[in-house]
Each structure stands twice: as structure tokens, then as C-alpha cells.
Amino acid sequence: MNSEADWARGVQQFQQLFGDSWAKALQSFQGLNMGGAPAGAQLPKLAFAPDKLLQLQQQYLKDATELWNQSLHANPPVTDRRFAGDAWGHNPVAAFSAAAYLLNARTLMGLADAVESDAKTRARIRFAVEQWMAASSPSNFLALNAEAQKKAIETQGESIAKGVQNLLHDMRQGHVSMTDESVFEVGKNVATSEGAVVFENELFQLIEYKPLTAKVYERPFLLVPPCINKFYILDLQPENSLIRYAVEQGHRTFVVSWRNPDESLAQTTWDDYIDKAAIKAIHTVQEITGQDKKGGQINALGFCVGGTILGTALAVLAGRGEKPVASATLLTTFLDFSDTGVLDLFIDEAFVKFREMQLGQGGILKGQELASTFSFLRPNDLVWNYVVGNYLKGETPPPFDLLYWNSDSTNLPGPMYAWYLRNTYFENNLVKPGKCTVAGQKIDLGKVDIPVYIYGSREDHIVPIGGAYGSVNHLPGKKRFVMGASGHIAGVINPPAKKKRSYWTNDKLPKTHDEWLKGAKEHPGSWWTDWSAWLKGHAGKQIAAPKAYGKGKYKALEPAPGSYVKAKA
């Protein structure tokens, strides 16, 4: 790019397909300011540690010389999976370009690490370099991708024609296809657990599931999923459905199915999501199951942002002198936002103010922008891998229910998002007693004095394990913390029947996760069994399972999964 205008045009072209988040990443590479520095803003002056710089220069010259000498006699070996195909190894030019690219990438990353600056600036530079290097890989270009060239020759150009068709299709739908979305239909082959919608308002539908046991536990069970995704991540297929698992364990199970916001919800606030959704769902489940008339309680679970919403709702209820929830489960949830991992790179005063100006008084944050943000946290796996397969090789990605769900994005109301951004990620106000007011109540998590099961995933890049663990320092009730293997989704959706992965437990809860891990014990298999045993201890006695959905004024409105979950962003 030779000018500001050229750069702006490039950003705009990427934005059409990949959304605002990738555009911001390009802008951040130019301006090193995730808050969106004004056009023409001066780049920060960067200094490098002299000893590291000298070491990098010497290592680069040594490695470059070795690479050149090796290429004169044989194709240089490349271990990166982007270049693992036979075509790369048999093509001297392609093999050399891949090896040279990896050498340059290592050196640039080393250069980013050598910057003498504060930790956040250094992390931002590293993130920008990672994005740039992921985008500039030789595998992303037909002229350099030996595998794509080989396929084009073998298919007599058909793969190129198909790739163009795929590109046009993805530009029309507004996102890169990660799976064959035509194979799936919500309610038909995903989200198929039997149940009915028993309540709805402008923000959510409440689904009750059909019991699979003759008796159920007295205390019903409510799941609050994240509002930035569709709830059926908890009900993809019968064999990996956490919802079905809870029903099979004898819990009378309900779930919040969030509405996909449109312009009619453009003024909706965080207070609305707490009072008119989470708290309303808790009270409605109490009424349907008769718990309201005898001072009874329910058990509740929050996943990701759903856990933050649930935790806030419990603090509001505690402030009102109410205690309708007997126990809570928090899955990969932030209450304490002091350790947010890579997402912290995007958050500063300028960025938050910009979002407040843009959306704080009304509007809709588009789901594709959120989806793009999360995808570019792992660009090689969740973006460029599909660019290569779909467009350069003309392939249709195979059907995969999880990736179908991942592509089924949801919008957010602007005022709700702006409040959340400032009070959680930027100012971390939820853990400061009395700092913020929600639904008329000063928030104090120290008043949420109930048993809590807290789960974190070891390799989670969205809610880092330290961030998930942070909740133990702010909730006063009896707590159990469990760590599972894998990431944000795969770690959570790990049914026992698959006998995959491990989980770790430690009855002692020191201040930090690192201290906790030193005394943790590993167990093979799924954490679900540990959680199920814990939840049964808070579920009360068993009673006859209900024979109908709802009760009284709460009648079955439509079959599960309902209509809200089917609305597209």
C-alpha cells in the first residue's frame, strides 16, 4: 500500500467479506492502536532491545544462508501443516517460498518481542504481526500454492471455477463458509431434544424439556446460554447434548433461548437483559414448577456471557433480599475481568468511547462483526484454512454441526453492548462492591452466598483459565473449581460416552489458578460426571415427573427449539 487512500480501499475490500474486525486488525497494524487512531495519526516511536536485535540479525543471516545452501541441493524440509502436502515437497520453488516465509515470520515475531514498551503495546504489536503473517502466507495465493495449482491442472481448471463460485456465494452470505450449511436445519438435525416453549417476551423464549425419567428432582434446572451465540451449542446432537444429559440425570430442565435482536430492540440495555430476561426466567421457572408458593428454589447454570448475566442477576436478587437460586454453575465465565487474555488488546478508552458514541444511545451490533472478531483470534484455523480450501482448491467444506452453529451468528443491542464493554472488559466493575448499579441495585457479588460450581477450560482463548478461576475470589459460598482439557467449546461439550480428554480437581482454592494447579489431580474422561454428582447434591428429593409442559397460564406455545433460535442475524 503506497498511500492512505490505497490502504483504506484495501481495508474496505477485506471488510466486505470478513467484517469490521479484520478491518480493525489491518488498521491496528498500520496505527498500532486498537482503539482506532484517527486517519493520519503518527505511528508510535518504537525502540528495540539492542542485544535482542543483534541476536535476531545474526540468527536471521545464519538461517537464511543455511536455507539458500540447502535449496541448491534439495527441497528444504517444512513442518508447518499449511505446507504439508506432497505438492509442496515436490515443487522446489514452492518449498523454498514456504521455508523463506516461515523464516521471515519467525524473525518478525522475534522483532515484535524485542520491542521495548509496555506489555499491552508489545502484545498489540505481536497480534498485528501475527495477523499480517497469517494473511501473507504463500498458501493463501494461487500463484504460490503448489497444491492448488496441482489440483487446477488435474481438474482441467474446474477447481478454479468452483472456487470462484464459492467466493461469490460467501460474499453474498457475508461470511466465509466453514461447513456445508445446507446440510443442517435447526430443529431437524441440530437442537432436536424434545420440549416446548412455555413462555416468551421480547427478549427470550423459555423452553421446557420433556422428562426422560419417571421421577425428577424437586428443584428444577435452568440454563442461561450466552446471548452472543445460539443456545443449541448445548444441544447439537443427542450424543453430545448437555441439555439432554441433564434431562437424563433426572433434572426438570429449562433453557433460555435468546431472541436475535433486530432494530426493534435497538434501545435495549444491560438492565433489560438482567431484569426482563435472566430474573424473569428464574421467576417463571419457579412459578411453573410450584417453587414460588413454598419458598422453593431452583438450580441455575450460566455459560460464557450467560454466566456473567446469571451472576449479575443473582447479585441484583440478593440486593432485593431474594434468594430463588439454590446453586449456580458457571461454565467458562468471567465475573472478574482482570485477566481477559488476547481480547484485552482491543480494549482501551478510545475504543470504548467510540463504541459508546456509535451504539450507546441505540443501534445494533451486527453478529458478523462479533463472529469475525472471534475467528481472527485463531486466523490460520478459522479463516485462512477455509479461504484456501473454498476458493483456491474449489472444495466444499464437510458438514460439521459445531461449525454450522459457529456460523449462525447473533446480533446485540447497542446500549447493552456498550454498557457491558465499559463495565466489564474495561473497568472490571462487577467485582467492585457498589461500583455499578443494575436494575436499581448496587452490585455486590459478596452477597451471592450460594454453592457454586466453577468450570474453566485449560486452552480457552476467549475466557482464559485464570480469568475463569478468578470468580472463586469474589463469591462467598462453598465453591468447587474444575478445569477441563481443550478450549472454550470443545472443553465444555465433552460427553462422558466419548471417553475423551481429562479434567482436574483440587478441593483447596488458593488465590491464583497457578497455585491451584500445583495441587490439582487429573482424572480421565469428562468433567460432566463430576458436575452431575455435585448438582444432585443440591437438587432436593425426587418427585413424579410432570406429564405436561408448563402450568396454569404457562402453556406450550410451540415445540422446541422454538422460533427465536431460527431467526438469522
C-alpha positions in Angstrom: 0.0 0.0 0.0 1.6 3.3 -1.0 -0.9 5.8 0.4 -3.6 6.3 3.0 -6.2 6.0 0.2 -4.8 2.7 -1.0 -4.8 1.4 2.5 -8.4 2.5 3.1 -9.5 0.8 -0.2 -7.7 -2.4 0.9 -9.4 -2.3 4.3 -12.8 -1.8 2.7 -12.4 -4.8 0.3 -11.4 -7.1 3.2 -14.3 -5.7 5.3 -16.9 -6.7 2.7 -16.1 -10.4 3.2 -14.5 -10.6 6.7 -16.4 -7.9 8.6 -15.3 -4.9 10.7 -13.0 -6.9 13.0 -10.5 -7.8 10.3 -10.6 -4.3 9.0 -9.7 -3.1 12.5 -6.8 -5.6 12.6 -5.4 -4.1 9.4 -5.9 -0.6 10.8 -4.2 -1.6 14.0 -1.2 -2.9 12.1 -0.9 0.5 10.4 -1.6 2.5 13.6 -0.8 0.1 16.4 -3.9 1.4 18.1 -6.9 -1.0 18.6 -8.9 2.0 19.7 -8.9 3.2 16.1 -6.5 6.1 15.8 -7.6 8.9 13.5 -6.5 8.7 9.9 -3.0 10.1 9.5 -2.2 9.7 13.2 1.5 9.5 13.9 2.9 6.0 14.4 4.3 5.5 17.9 8.1 5.6 18.1 9.4 2.1 18.7 12.7 1.1 20.3 14.2 -2.3 20.3 16.4 -4.0 22.9 19.9 -3.8 21.2 21.1 -7.2 22.4 17.9 -8.9 21.1 18.1 -7.0 17.8 21.7 -8.1 17.3 20.8 -11.7 18.1 17.9 -11.6 15.7 20.1 -10.2 12.9 22.8 -12.8 13.4 20.3 -15.7 13.6 18.5 -14.5 10.5 21.7 -14.3 8.5 22.7 -17.8 9.7 19.3 -19.3 8.9 19.0 -17.6 5.6 22.4 -18.8 4.5 21.6 -22.4 5.5 18.3 -22.2 3.7 19.9 -21.0 0.5 22.7 -23.6 0.6 20.2 -26.4 1.3 17.9 -25.3 -1.5 20.8 -25.7 -4.0 20.9 -29.5 -3.3 17.4 -30.5 -2.1 14.0 -29.0 -1.2 14.2 -27.6 2.3 12.0 -29.5 4.8 8.9 -27.7 6.0 6.9 -29.0 9.0 4.1 -26.4 9.1 0.8 -28.1 8.3 -0.1 -25.4 5.8 2.7 -26.8 3.6 2.4 -30.4 4.5 1.0 -31.7 1.1 3.2 -33.7 -1.3 2.9 -30.9 -3.9 4.8 -28.5 -1.7 7.7 -31.0 -1.2 7.9 -31.9 -4.9 8.0 -28.3 -6.1 11.3 -26.6 -5.5 10.0 -23.1 -5.9 7.0 -23.7 -3.6 9.1 -25.4 -1.0 11.7 -22.6 -0.9 8.9 -19.9 -0.7 7.3 -21.8 2.2 10.6 -22.1 4.0 11.5 -18.5 3.4 8.1 -17.3 4.6 8.5 -19.3 7.9 12.0 -17.8 8.4 10.6 -14.3 7.9 7.6 -15.0 10.1 9.9 -16.2 13.0 12.1 -13.2 12.6 9.2 -10.7 12.6 7.7 -12.3 15.7 11.1 -12.1 17.3 11.3 -8.4 16.4 7.8 -7.9 17.9 9.0 -9.5 21.1 12.1 -7.3 21.1 10.1 -4.0 21.3 10.9 -2.0 24.4 7.5 -0.8 25.5 4.7 -1.6 28.0 3.2 -5.1 27.9 0.0 -4.1 26.2 1.7 -2.2 23.4 4.1 -5.1 22.8 1.1 -7.6 22.8 -0.7 -5.4 20.3 2.3 -5.3 18.0 2.6 -9.1 18.3 -1.1 -9.6 17.5 -0.8 -7.3 14.4 2.3 -9.1 13.2 0.6 -12.5 13.7 -2.4 -11.3 11.7 -0.3 -9.9 8.9 1.9 -13.0 8.7 -1.2 -15.3 8.7 -2.7 -13.3 5.8 0.6 -13.2 3.8 1.3 -17.0 3.8 2.2 -18.3 0.4 -0.5 -20.9 0.9 -3.2 -18.1 0.6 -2.3 -17.3 -3.0 -2.9 -19.4 -6.1 0.3 -18.2 -7.7 2.3 -19.7 -4.8 0.1 -22.6 -3.6 1.5 -25.7 -5.1 -1.4 -27.9 -4.0 -4.0 -25.6 -5.5 -2.0 -25.4 -8.8 -1.8 -29.2 -8.9 -5.5 -29.6 -8.4 -6.3 -27.0 -11.0 -4.2 -29.0 -13.6 -5.7 -32.3 -12.5 -9.3 -31.0 -12.8 -8.5 -29.0 -16.0 -9.5 -25.7 -14.3 -12.7 -27.0 -12.7 -11.4 -26.3 -9.2 -10.7 -22.7 -10.1 -14.2 -22.2 -11.5 -15.7 -23.9 -8.4 -13.5 -21.7 -6.2 -14.9 -18.5 -7.9 -18.4 -19.8 -7.3 -17.6 -20.4 -3.7 -16.2 -16.9 -3.3 -19.3 -15.3 -4.9 -21.5 -17.4 -2.6 -19.6 -16.4 0.5 -19.6 -12.7 -0.5 -23.4 -12.9 -0.9 -23.9 -14.6 2.5 -21.4 -12.2 4.2 -19.0 -14.7 5.8 -16.5 -17.4 4.9 -18.1 -20.9 4.8 -16.7 -23.2 7.4 -19.0 -26.1 6.7 -21.7 -27.1 4.3 -24.5 -25.1 5.9 -27.2 -26.6 3.5 -26.9 -29.9 5.4 -28.2 -28.6 8.7 -31.6 -27.2 9.9 -32.3 -26.1 13.4 -34.9 -28.3 14.9 -34.4 -31.0 12.3 -30.9 -32.4 12.8 -29.5 -29.9 15.4 -31.3 -28.8 18.5 -33.6 -31.8 18.5 -34.2 -32.5 22.2 -38.0 -32.8 22.7 -39.7 -29.9 24.5 -41.9 -26.9 24.2 -41.7 -23.1 24.6 -43.7 -22.3 27.7 -43.1 -18.5 27.9 -41.8 -15.7 25.7 -41.3 -12.0 25.8 -39.4 -9.5 23.6 -36.0 -10.8 24.8 -36.2 -14.6 25.1 -38.2 -17.8 24.9 -38.2 -20.2 27.8 -38.1 -23.9 26.7 -39.1 -26.8 29.0 -37.8 -30.2 28.0 -39.7 -33.5 28.2 -38.5 -35.7 31.1 -36.7 -38.9 30.2 -37.1 -40.4 33.7 -40.1 -41.5 35.7 -39.1 -39.2 38.5 -37.3 -35.8 38.5 -35.6 -33.8 41.2 -37.7 -31.4 43.1 -35.6 -28.4 42.2 -35.8 -27.5 38.5 -32.7 -26.7 36.5 -32.4 -23.5 34.3 -29.7 -23.0 31.7 -28.7 -19.5 30.7 -26.6 -19.7 27.5 -24.5 -16.8 26.0 -26.6 -14.2 24.2 -23.7 -13.8 21.6 -24.5 -17.3 20.3 -27.5 -19.5 19.7 -28.4 -21.8 22.7 -28.1 -25.0 20.7 -24.4 -25.3 21.3 -25.8 -27.1 24.4 -28.0 -29.3 22.2 -26.2 -30.1 18.9 -26.8 -33.8 18.7 -28.3 -36.3 21.2 -24.9 -37.9 21.9 -23.2 -34.5 22.8 -26.1 -32.5 24.2 -25.6 -31.1 27.7 -29.3 -30.4 27.8 -30.2 -34.0 27.1 -27.6 -35.2 29.6 -29.2 -33.0 32.4 -32.7 -34.4 31.5 -31.3 -38.0 31.5 -29.9 -37.3 35.0 -33.4 -36.6 36.3 -33.5 -32.8 36.2 -36.6 -30.9 35.1 -34.7 -28.8 32.6 -35.4 -25.3 31.2 -33.3 -23.2 28.9 -33.3 -19.5 27.9 -33.4 -19.1 24.1 -32.4 -15.6 23.3 -34.0 -13.5 20.6 -31.8 -12.5 17.8 -32.1 -8.7 18.2 -33.3 -6.5 15.3 -34.0 -2.8 15.1 -37.0 -3.1 17.4 -34.5 -3.9 20.2 -32.1 -1.1 19.4 -32.7 0.6 22.7 -32.3 -2.5 24.9 -30.0 -2.2 27.8 -27.9 -4.5 30.1 -30.5 -3.8 32.8 -33.2 -5.3 30.4 -31.2 -8.4 29.9 -30.9 -8.9 33.6 -34.4 -7.9 34.8 -36.6 -8.8 31.9 -34.7 -11.9 30.8 -32.5 -13.7 33.4 -34.5 -12.7 36.5 -37.8 -13.2 34.6 -36.7 -16.7 33.6 -35.8 -17.6 37.2 -39.1 -16.4 38.5 -41.1 -18.1 35.7 -39.4 -21.4 36.3 -40.3 -21.1 39.9 -43.9 -20.4 39.1 -44.2 -23.3 36.6 -42.7 -25.8 39.0 -44.6 -24.5 42.1 -41.4 -23.5 43.8 -42.7 -19.9 44.3 -45.5 -20.9 46.6 -43.4 -22.7 49.1 -40.3 -20.5 49.1 -38.6 -23.1 47.0 -35.5 -22.6 44.9 -34.1 -23.7 41.5 -30.6 -24.6 40.3 -29.1 -22.5 37.5 -26.3 -22.7 35.0 -24.6 -19.9 33.0 -22.3 -20.4 30.1 -19.8 -17.8 29.0 -21.6 -14.4 28.8 -24.7 -16.3 30.1 -22.7 -16.9 33.3 -21.9 -13.2 33.6 -25.6 -12.4 33.1 -26.6 -15.0 35.6 -24.0 -13.8 38.2 -25.2 -10.2 37.8 -28.9 -11.3 38.1 -28.1 -13.2 41.3 -26.4 -10.1 42.7 -29.4 -8.0 41.8 -31.7 -10.5 43.5 -29.5 -10.6 46.6 -29.7 -6.8 46.8 -33.5 -7.1 46.8 -33.4 -9.7 49.6 -34.3 -12.6 47.3 -32.6 -16.0 47.1 -34.5 -18.0 44.5 -31.4 -20.0 43.3 -30.1 -22.8 45.5 -26.9 -23.4 43.5 -25.2 -22.0 40.4 -22.9 -23.4 37.8 -20.6 -21.1 35.9 -19.0 -22.5 32.7 -16.1 -20.6 31.1 -17.4 -17.4 32.7 -15.9 -14.0 33.5 -17.1 -12.3 36.7 -13.6 -10.8 37.3 -12.3 -9.3 34.1 -8.8 -8.6 35.2 -7.4 -11.5 33.0 -9.1 -11.4 29.7 -6.3 -12.7 27.5 -6.0 -11.6 23.9 -9.3 -9.8 23.9 -7.7 -7.2 26.2 -5.8 -6.0 23.1 -8.9 -4.4 21.7 -10.0 -2.5 24.8 -8.8 1.0 25.7 -10.5 4.3 26.5 -10.6 5.4 22.9 -12.2 2.2 21.6 -14.8 2.2 24.4 -15.7 5.8 23.9 -16.0 5.2 20.1 -18.4 2.3 20.7 -20.4 4.3 23.2 -20.7 7.1 20.7 -21.6 4.7 17.9 -24.0 2.4 19.8 -24.6 3.6 23.4 -27.7 5.5 22.6 -29.2 3.0 20.3 -28.4 0.6 17.4 -27.4 -2.9 16.7 -24.0 -4.6 16.8 -24.1 -7.0 13.9 -23.4 -10.6 14.6 -21.0 -11.0 11.8 -18.7 -8.5 13.4 -18.6 -10.5 16.6 -18.1 -13.7 14.7 -15.2 -12.2 12.8 -13.5 -11.0 16.0 -13.5 -14.5 17.5 -12.4 -16.1 14.2 -9.4 -13.8 13.8 -8.2 -14.8 17.3 -7.2 -18.0 15.5 -6.7 -16.8 11.9 -5.0 -19.9 10.4 -7.5 -22.4 11.8 -10.8 -20.3 11.4 -10.2 -18.1 8.4 -7.3 -18.8 6.0 -7.7 -22.5 6.2 -11.2 -22.1 4.6 -10.0 -19.4 2.2 -7.5 -21.9 0.8 -9.9 -24.8 0.7 -13.0 -23.0 -0.6 -11.5 -20.5 -3.1 -8.1 -21.8 -4.2 -9.0 -25.5 -4.3 -12.7 -25.2 -5.0 -13.6 -27.6 -2.2 -16.9 -27.7 -0.2 -16.1 -28.0 3.5 -17.5 -31.1 5.0 -20.6 -31.0 7.2 -19.8 -30.3 10.9 -22.6 -29.3 13.3 -20.3 -27.3 15.6 -19.0 -25.1 12.7 -22.6 -24.7 11.5 -23.5 -23.3 14.9 -20.4 -21.2 14.9 -21.5 -19.5 11.7 -25.1 -18.9 12.9 -24.3 -15.5 14.3 -26.4 -13.3 16.6 -26.7 -9.5 16.9 -26.5 -7.5 20.1 -28.4 -4.3 21.1 -26.0 -1.4 21.1 -26.7 0.1 24.6 -26.4 -3.3 26.2 -23.1 -4.0 24.4 -21.7 -0.5 25.2 -22.5 -0.9 29.0 -21.0 -4.4 29.0 -17.9 -3.3 27.3 -17.1 -0.4 29.7 -18.2 -2.0 33.0 -16.7 -5.5 32.4 -13.8 -5.7 30.0 -12.5 -2.1 30.5 -13.3 -1.1 34.1 -14.0 -4.5 35.7 -16.8 -3.0 37.8 -18.7 -6.2 38.6 -16.2 -7.2 41.3 -16.1 -3.8 42.9 -18.8 -3.8 45.5 -21.3 -1.0 44.9 -19.4 0.4 41.9 -22.2 -0.2 39.4 -25.9 -0.2 39.6 -28.0 -2.7 37.6 -31.8 -2.8 37.6 -31.9 -0.4 40.6 -29.5 -2.4 42.8 -25.9 -1.8 43.7 -23.9 -4.9 42.6 -22.1 -6.8 45.3 -21.1 -10.3 44.4 -20.2 -10.8 48.1 -23.9 -11.1 48.8 -24.3 -14.1 46.4 -23.9 -16.6 49.2 -24.8 -19.9 47.5 -22.8 -23.0 46.4 -21.2 -22.5 43.1 -19.6 -25.0 40.6 -17.0 -23.1 38.5 -15.6 -24.7 35.4 -12.7 -23.4 33.1 -11.1 -24.9 30.0 -7.3 -25.2 30.1 -6.7 -23.9 26.5 -9.6 -21.4 26.4 -8.5 -18.3 24.3 -11.8 -16.5 24.9 -12.1 -16.9 28.7 -8.5 -17.8 29.8 -8.3 -20.3 32.6 -7.0 -17.7 35.0 -10.0 -15.5 34.2 -12.4 -18.3 34.8 -10.7 -19.1 38.1 -11.0 -15.5 39.3 -14.6 -16.0 40.3 -13.5 -18.0 43.3 -12.1 -14.9 44.9 -15.4 -13.0 44.8 -18.2 -15.5 45.6 -18.5 -16.2 49.4 -20.4 -19.5 49.2 -19.0 -23.0 49.1 -17.2 -23.4 45.8 -15.8 -26.2 43.6 -13.5 -25.3 40.7 -12.8 -27.9 38.0 -10.5 -27.5 34.9 -11.2 -29.4 31.7 -8.9 -30.1 28.8 -9.2 -28.3 25.4 -10.8 -25.0 24.6 -13.8 -22.7 25.0 -16.3 -25.0 23.3 -14.6 -28.5 23.0 -13.7 -28.4 26.6 -17.3 -27.8 27.7 -19.0 -30.1 25.2 -17.3 -33.3 26.2 -19.9 -36.0 26.9 -18.8 -39.0 29.1 -19.7 -41.6 26.5 -16.9 -40.3 24.2 -14.3 -41.1 27.0 -12.1 -38.2 25.7 -9.8 -35.8 27.4 -9.3 -35.2 31.2 -10.3 -32.9 34.0 -8.6 -31.7 37.1 -9.8 -31.1 40.6 -8.4 -29.6 43.8 -10.6 -29.0 46.9 -8.3 -26.2 48.0 -8.9 -22.8 46.4 -5.8 -20.5 46.7 -5.9 -17.0 45.3 -4.5 -17.9 41.8 -5.0 -20.6 39.3 -1.3 -21.3 39.1 -1.3 -22.2 42.8 -4.5 -24.3 42.4 -2.9 -26.3 39.6 0.1 -27.3 41.7 -2.2 -29.4 43.9 -4.7 -30.5 41.3 -5.4 -34.1 40.5 -6.0 -35.3 36.9 -9.0 -37.6 36.1 -9.5 -39.3 32.7 -12.7 -38.6 30.9 -15.4 -35.9 31.1 -16.0 -33.4 33.8 -19.7 -33.9 33.3 -19.8 -36.8 35.7 -18.2 -34.8 38.5 -20.6 -31.9 37.9 -23.6 -34.2 37.8 -22.7 -35.7 41.2 -22.3 -32.2 42.6 -25.6 -30.9 41.2 -27.6 -33.9 42.5 -26.4 -32.9 46.0 -28.3 -29.6 45.5 -31.4 -30.9 43.6 -33.6 -32.0 46.5 -35.8 -35.1 46.7 -37.2 -36.9 43.7 -40.9 -36.5 42.7 -43.0 -37.8 39.9 -42.1 -36.3 36.5 -44.7 -33.9 35.1 -46.9 -35.2 32.3 -47.4 -31.9 30.5 -45.4 -28.8 29.7 -45.9 -25.6 31.7 -48.6 -25.0 34.3 -51.6 -22.7 34.6 -51.1 -19.6 32.5 -47.8 -21.0 31.2 -48.9 -23.3 28.3 -47.0 -24.9 25.5 -46.7 -22.2 22.8 -44.8 -24.1 20.2 -42.4 -27.2 20.0 -38.8 -26.8 20.9 -36.4 -25.4 19.8 -38.9 -22.5 19.2 -38.9 -19.7 16.7 -36.4 -17.3 18.2 -33.4 -19.5 17.7 -34.2 -19.8 14.0 -34.0 -16.0 13.3 -30.9 -15.1 11.3 -28.7 -12.1 12.2 
